[in-house]
Every structure is written in C-alpha cells, then in structure tokens.
C-alpha cells in the first residue's frame, strides 16, 4: 500500500527536516506528489508476482512502495546516505525491498552478478542529469533488463524517439538496443520541488542483445563527432578507406554523399557499420 502522505509536500518537508535533508539539485531530487504518473508506470510495466524490479533513486519511496506489493523483490539503488535511517525503518515493514547504497552506474553489474539475477525490469523516477548515463549502463550490461520504464525530462524523451532527418547519438543508441516509446507527458506540478522542465514517462521494450556493439558505436561516434560537418568528413577521421570510397558507400546507401549523421535511419546506420567495420 502506498502511503498517501508521501504525496503531500508538507509531509515530505517534515521527513526532510527529520533526516537533515534538503532536496539536492546535484542529485536531481524532485519527488513525485501525484499518484497518476505512478499508476501509468505500473500499468505499462506489466508487473507480475515473480518479477524482480530495479529502481534507481527511490527517494522516500513513493514509487517503491507502490511496486513492492506487486512483485517478488524490488532492489533500489540510492546514493543519498542521509536516508539510511529512514529506509532501515521502512524495510522492516516491506520485507521485499532491498536498498543498495551507492552509485547505480558503478554497482549494478556487480550486484546482478553476485546475486545471480538473470531477468528483471527497471522502473524508476530518474534523476534527470544521469538519464543518458543510466540508460547506457543498463544497455552495456551482460544481463540487460526485460523492459525499462522511467520518468525523464520531456525534451530528452522526445530526442530519444528521433527519426531519420533528426537523428542524434542518444536516440540511435537507445533504438539500437530496443524500442522506445513515450507513454505519457507529466506536468512539473506533479513534483516537489517543482522542476523548471516538463517530464515524460519513457518505456523501452523488446531490448535485444546485439553482437556488434563495439563496432557500431565506434563508427556512430565518429559520424556524430562534428554535427555541422557532412558524414563522409567525420568518418574519414577514423575509417581507413580513401575519402572517395567513403563517399561512394554513402551514395550507394542513401542516394547522395552530401548527408549528415542525423540524416540516416537506424537501419541505414546498421548497413553502414557492416560496410565499414573492417576499416576502423
């Protein structure tokens, strides 16, 4: 059962004072004070009794407590050590909640390996400044999540869904591993303290296990290394082929060599990598 008091800023201020805590901008601490986004995250997360859920940044647990009764176990990574006493008390009430103290990006792989976790889902209200880093961490794990359902900045969610003509490295990276979609936009009024940006629930499903990860990202980073330059020029800085041959490959692929990295679709990037992977 969710403690509905956690939706009240007055209660959150009380808990903050009790634990010597002030919402930290550096940790991206904006706490959900509306049940509606949580209900949507739980619905699309399709949680089952045997599920293990990984959460990053549980804060005071408004999302954690909503997830706990629905699953076998929830493992929440929290960096704010001032909350240790708070969570020590809550874990006596919620036996299937485990708090892992420290940086999730540094500790995730070790935790999953040591605890022999083969399958899990991710649901989290992420600190916005680590969105890209957290996504990269999960996608680089040997055991990738079954699905990822996260609260992110609306602008970032829209960037991740970019298509050919407006592609960017973050979008290409996420789409390379899975299928992202925006579930719902979330008003800044749904948080305390109220952030200056709007938010969105982003979900990534059908997460795969690609085999050519190193080659793909080595070439993709080359391609996006200078946004203003045409793609052939960026690629020529790291591809061991004559410039005219690179132009020829691009023209065969797209109909013209005068394109930028943003002009290629995911499928075209995958074909390009296949043609260039032996020359990086």
N, C-alpha and C positions, 0 to 999 in steps of 0.2 A: 504493500500500500504506500502511495506517495504521501508524504507529509505536506499537506496543502499550505502549511505555514511557510514553506520554502518558496512559495510564490509571492510572498509579501516582502517588499523591500525593508519594511520595519523589522521583520524577523531576521533578515539577512544582516542588517546593520547590527542587531543585537549579537548575532553569532560572531560577526567580525570583531566586535569590541571584546567579547569574551575570550577570543583566541588571539588577541593582539594583532589583528589583521586589517589591512586597508586594501581594497581591490587594486591589484597591481596592473599598470599598463604594460610593463615589461613581460608579464606572464599572460597578458590578454584576458584578464579576469572580468568577464561580463557574464553575469549569472541569469539563466532563464527564469522569468517570473510569469510565464504564461504556459498553461498546460497544452495548448493547441499544437505547437510545433512538436512537442514530445509525443503526443498521440499520433501524429503523422509519421514520425520517425519509427515508432514501434510498429505501426501498421505495415509500412513498406519493408521493415526489417524482417518480417515473417519469422518471428522468433518461435522456437519450439523448446519443449521441456528439456531436451538433451543438449541444447546449444551451450557453447562457451562464447561469451562476448568479451571483446577487448574494448575498453574505454580509455581515452586519453583526456586528462584534465577533468576529473569528476567534480571538483569544487566542493560544494556542500551536499552533492548527491541527488539533486532533484531528478536528473535523468537516471542515475544509478539505481535509485530506489524504485523507479518505475519499471526498470528492466528486470531487477532481481527476482521477483515472484514468477517470472515467465520462463526462466532459463535454469540450466543446471548450475552455472557459475558465471560470475562477472569479475573480470580482472581489470582493475582501474589503475592506470599509471598517473601518479600525482607528484609534482615537483615542489609544491608548497609545504614545507616541513612544519609550518605553524599549525597545520591541520591534523597533526598526528594524534593529539588527544581527542579531538572531535571524532575522528574515524575509529579510534580504538573503542570508543563507546558504541558507535553505530554498528560495528562488526559483531558485537555481542547480540545484537537484535537481528541482524541479517547475516546468517551463517554462511551464505554462498557468495559473499562479497570478499574479494581479496584486494588489498591496496598494495601496490608496488611503488615504493618511494624512489623517486629519481627521474631522470630524463628518459622518456619512452624511446626516443630515437637511438639512444645508446644501449638500452637494456632489453628491448623487445626480442631480438634474435636469441640472446642468451636465455631469457625466460622461457620462450617457446621450446627451445631445445632441451633445457633441463627438466621441464615439466612434460615433455613428450606430447605436446599439443599438435595434433595433425590437422584439425579442422576447427575453424572459428569464424565469427562475424565481428565486424567493427561497427560500433555505434558511438558517436561522440559529438559533443559540442566543443569543437576545437578552438584553442587559442589561435586567432586568425593569422598571426605573424609566422606560425610554423606550419601552415597548411601544406605548402609545397614540400617541405622537408618531411612531414609525417607521411604524406602520400608516397613519396619516393622511398621512405623506409619500409613501408608495407610492401610495395611492389618489388623491392630488391630482396625480400626475404625468400628463403628457400620454400617455406610453407606460407603461401600467400592466403589472405582471407577469402572466404566464400563470397562475401559482399562487404561493401563499405558504405555506411550511411552516416553522413557528417553534416554538421552545421558549419557553413563557411561564409565568407563575405560574398555578397551577391555578385559583385563585379568579377571575383575570382571564379565563381561557378559558371558565369557566362563565358569567361575566357576559356575554361576547360571544355566547353561544348563547341568551340570554334570549328568552322568548316573550311574547306578549300577556299582560298582567297583572303582568309583572315586567320590562318593557322598560326600557332605560336608553339614554343617548345614545351610549355606546360601541357597544353591541350594534346599535342602529339604524344607526349609521354603517357598521359592517363589513357588516351584512346588506344595506345599500343598494347596496354595490358588488359583493358576491359571496356565496358560500355557505360559511359557516364550519362546521367540524366538529372535534370532539376525537378525535384518533387514539388517544392512549394517555395515561394518567396516569404520571408519573415521580416516583419516590421521591427525597427530598432526599439519600439516601445515594448517589445517582448522581453527586454533585458534590463537588468540593473547592475551597474550603472548603464545608462542608455548610451550605446556607442554612436559614433558620428556616421556610421555606414549602415546600409541595409544588409540583410543576410538572406541566405537561401539554404534549403536542405538539398544536399547533393548526394546522389547514390551512384555507386559504381557496381555493376553486376557482371556476370559472365567473365570473371577475372581468370585469365589464362596463364600458361607457363611458356612464354616464348623461348626459343632456343638461341636466337642470335642477338641477345640483349646488348652485349659489348659493342659489336659492330654497328648495330642500329644507332645507338646513342653517340658513338664516336663520330659517325657521319652526320647525324642530325645536329649535334652541337656545332660541327663545322659549318653546316648550312645556315644556322641561325646566328653565327658568330658576329655578323655585322648586318643588321636589319636593312640598312639603306642600300647595300650592295646587291648586285644580281647574284643568283645562286652559284653560277659557274665560278665566279671570282672567289667566293668564300670557300667552295670545295677545292679549288686549285691550291689553297694554302696547306692542304693536308692529304690530298689524293695524288698518288704517284702515277699520274697519267698526263699526257700533253693537254693543254687547255682546249685545243680544237676537238680532241676526243671527248672531253667532258661536255663540251657544248653539243656535240653530236648525240651523245647519250640523252641529254636533256631534251633535245629537239625530237628525237625518236619517241620519247616518253610523253611529251606534252604538246608537241607541235611547234615549239619555239624555244630557243635557248635564253631568250630575254625574260626570264622569270625570277622571282624571289622565292625564298624558302616558304613564305606564307601562302604561295600560290599552289602548292602541292597538297593533295589529299593524303590521308594516312596510307591508302592503297598504293598511291604513286611513290610515296616515301619508301614503302616496303620493297617495291620493284627496284627503285634507285639503289637501295642498300645492297640488294642482291647483285646488281651490276658492278658496284664499286667496292664491295667488302674485301676483295683480294688485293686492293691497292692502297690500303690505309696502314 
